[in-house]
Amino acid sequence: MNSLLLFTILALSAGAYHLGKRRVLRLIGGKAHARHLASRPHYYGVYVALWCALPALLIFLLWLFLEPVVLEQWVVRHLPQSLQSPPSNRLSLVLNDVKNLAKGGIVSGYADPAVQTAAEHYRRLLGLSRTALWVAVLALAALGMQMGYGKIRISLRARTHVEKIVRLFLLMASTLAVLTTIGIVFSVLFEAMRFFRLVPWWEFLFGLKWSPQMAIRADQVGASGAFGMIPVFTGTLLIAAIAMSVAVPLGLFSAVYLSEYAPRKLRAVVKPLLEILAGIPTVVYGFFAALTVGPLIRRLGETLGFSVASESALAAGLVMGLMIVPFVSSLSDDVINAVPNDLRDGSLALGATRSETIKQVVLPAALPGIVGGLLLGVSRAIGETMIVVMAAGLAANLTVNPLSAVTTVTVQIVTLLVGDQEFDSPKTLAAFALGLVLFVVTLILNIIALYVVRKYREHYE
């Protein structure tokens, strides 16, 4: 029903566009005289379409947001007092049964007659609400179309009005993005502060043991838990370092070859094939690491006399590096191709070889974009979860040995928040503390990358 109403609004807007365009052309005397208009004809059509669509869409969104709240309050007001009594979660269960009955679903138990009556009431209210929504939306769309159509004049600067509305939408979108980021930061920060009230911050930041399993009773083993983040972040940095040691040379060298040496036909074939790696699901990489790369490394290590764990950081890092290669290669290739040919021609004219030109001119000029690609790769390595779970394990070992099993921050966050958890225990709140520290680390990486970009951009602009 809502999809049909939305489609109707779009259809009315399309009709309003054609009406506005036809009206201004009729006023000016046809397309031959369109040059005398203050704006191009299609801007007048867009102007009327916006008048038609915006009020209707606004009331549509507000209605969808407020409808459940208003209907629930109205139904609760007519429920018997016995169904609203404690326990506190009883009312929510009753409302759930009312909605299920109204929609023909299954209730949690035997439906009380009062619940059945409330469901009928809810169904009637819902029908009235949807009818009123259609009437209100269509009326506003028609009224907006009429007002926009009536404002069409030859002297109307429709382009200015349309661009103001577009700028307003862009401002709202950017503001929403900023507010979302701020909301995420504060939500993580508040939960992390609750964690630090239970566990001292110095123990979390400098502790050398991670064992967040909390016992139910105080006399059980491990009742106190251990929340030192050093082993978790050590594993994260170890796997990320292995991954980037694979992704950076492979990605950067392939980008240099494709942009500077490869024939055009070869580049047209190899570049799309390389970018296919970016579309492979991470669980496939995880299977590849767990079933192929991990056993291969273990057999090779045993042949050479090394002790290799069945799940190792090396296996996860190598496969993760292959996964990151397309990000580094594609971005670096685009940036290298964007370097002006004048720089290459000037270097070659001075007697430099092609390799010297690439090393001394092209790569320094493209360094800001290359750093951005590398930063994207590092962020992907730090945030990867599935490959680590399947190939590196869940053990929080404080080691820099790539042949040992380790874990990462993201894996621990997922592990701590999976299942029915109490958000008052240190075990669950530790996930937010890990997320906060991870946010600070990525912020520092962004600042470093921004400094490098600005420094070299000044040299080559």
HUQUI-V298959 format. One line per field, one symbol per residue. ss: DSSP state (@ for helix, = for strand, . for the rest). A space follows every 50 residues. Layout:
BEGIN
ss=???
END
This chain:
BEGIN
ss=.@@@@@@@@@@@@@@@@@@@@@@@@@@@..@@@@@@....@@@@@@@@@@ @@@@@@@@@@@@@@@@@@@@@@@@@@@...@@@@.....@@@@@@@@@@@ @@..........@@@@@@@@@@@@@@@@@@@@@@@@@@@@@@@@@@@@@@ .......@@@@@@@@@@@@@@@@@@@@@@@@@@@@@@@@@@@@@@@@@.. @@@@@@...==..............==..@@@@@@@@@@@@@@@@@@@@@ @@@@@@@@@@@..@@@@@@@@@@@@@@@@..@@@@@@@@@@@@@@@@@@@ @@@@........@@@@@@@@@@@@@@@@@@@@@@@@@...@@@@@@@@@. ...@@@@@@@@@@@@@@@@@@@@@@@@@@@@@@..@@@@@@......... ........@@@@@@@@@........@@@@@@@@@@@@@@@@@@@@@@@@@ @@@@@@@@@@.
END
